């Protein structure tokens, strides 16, 4: 895992990439998922959850419990049929990763949804 992950002050969780997810070409009849690879760099298993998710987004990790020293995917799924009608060209929202002892700003993940034109 060394050198592959961003330096993190996010408690026991390190991210391989930026904490940002982009859904491109979103339509009302799809439910795509996007992933962020992460690793448990602590000594205890991690079970993550999310706060502030809108009703059209679902959070999970694979695996559900991340053993110490192991990698996992944070998976966000967006249900296009539940997106607001006034989406326009797109929208953004943030959610907070729970289950990690770190400052709030280190636990924020930004999601951008772009509607197919």
C-alpha positions in Angstrom: 0.0 0.0 0.0 2.9 2.4 0.4 3.2 5.2 -2.1 -0.1 4.4 -3.7 -2.3 6.4 -1.4 -2.7 10.1 -0.8 -1.2 11.3 2.5 -4.2 11.4 4.8 -5.0 13.1 8.1 -8.3 11.2 7.9 -7.7 9.1 11.0 -7.2 5.5 9.9 -8.5 5.8 6.3 -6.2 6.7 3.3 -7.6 7.4 -0.2 -5.9 6.4 -3.4 -7.4 9.4 -5.3 -9.0 12.7 -4.5 -12.2 12.6 -2.5 -14.3 13.5 -5.4 -16.8 11.5 -7.5 -18.2 12.5 -10.9 -21.2 11.0 -12.6 -21.2 11.9 -16.3 -24.0 11.5 -18.7 -26.6 10.9 -16.1 -30.2 10.2 -17.2 -33.4 9.3 -15.3 -33.3 5.6 -16.3 -29.9 4.6 -15.0 -28.4 3.8 -11.5 -24.7 4.1 -12.0 -22.1 3.5 -9.3 -18.7 5.1 -8.8 -15.9 4.0 -6.5 -13.0 5.5 -4.4 -10.3 3.0 -3.5 -9.3 3.4 0.2 -7.3 1.5 2.8 -7.5 1.0 6.5 -4.1 2.1 7.8 -5.1 1.7 11.4 -5.0 -1.3 13.8 -8.8 -1.8 14.2 -11.5 -2.9 11.7 -13.4 0.0 10.1 -17.2 0.1 9.4 -18.0 3.2 7.5 -21.3 5.0 6.8 -22.3 8.4 5.4 -24.1 11.4 6.6 -25.9 14.0 4.5 -26.7 11.8 1.6 -29.6 13.0 -0.6 -32.5 10.6 -1.2 -31.2 9.6 -4.6 -27.7 8.4 -3.4 -26.7 5.2 -1.6 -23.4 4.7 0.2 -21.6 1.4 0.9 -18.2 -0.1 1.2 -16.9 -3.3 -0.3 -16.2 -5.1 2.0 -18.6 -3.8 4.5 -16.0 -4.0 7.3 -12.5 -3.0 6.3 -9.8 -5.1 8.2 -6.6 -3.4 9.3 -4.1 -3.1 6.5 -6.6 -4.0 3.8 -8.1 -2.1 0.9 -11.8 -1.4 0.2 -14.0 0.5 -2.2 -16.3 3.3 -1.1 -19.2 2.9 -3.5 -21.7 5.6 -4.3 -24.8 4.7 -6.4 -27.1 7.4 -7.8 -30.7 6.5 -8.8 -31.4 8.6 -11.8 -35.2 8.2 -11.4 -35.0 10.0 -8.0 -33.1 13.0 -9.2 -34.9 16.4 -8.9 -36.6 17.5 -12.0 -34.9 20.9 -11.8 -31.4 19.4 -12.1 -30.6 21.4 -15.1 -27.1 20.5 -16.4 -26.0 19.1 -13.1 -25.7 19.4 -9.4 -23.2 18.9 -6.6 -23.4 17.6 -3.1 -21.1 16.6 -0.3 -21.4 13.8 2.2 -19.5 13.0 5.4 -17.8 9.7 5.9 -18.6 8.4 9.4 -16.7 5.7 11.3 -13.3 7.4 11.2 -11.9 9.7 13.9 -10.8 12.7 11.9 -11.8 16.4 11.5 -15.0 17.0 9.5 -13.2 18.6 6.6 -11.1 15.5 6.1 -14.2 13.3 6.0 -16.0 15.3 3.3 -16.5 13.8 -0.2 -17.8 15.8 -3.1 -20.1 14.3 -5.7 -20.8 16.0 -9.1 -23.7 14.8 -11.2 -23.8 15.9 -14.9 -27.0 15.3 -16.9 -26.7 13.9 -20.4 -27.6 16.7 -22.8 
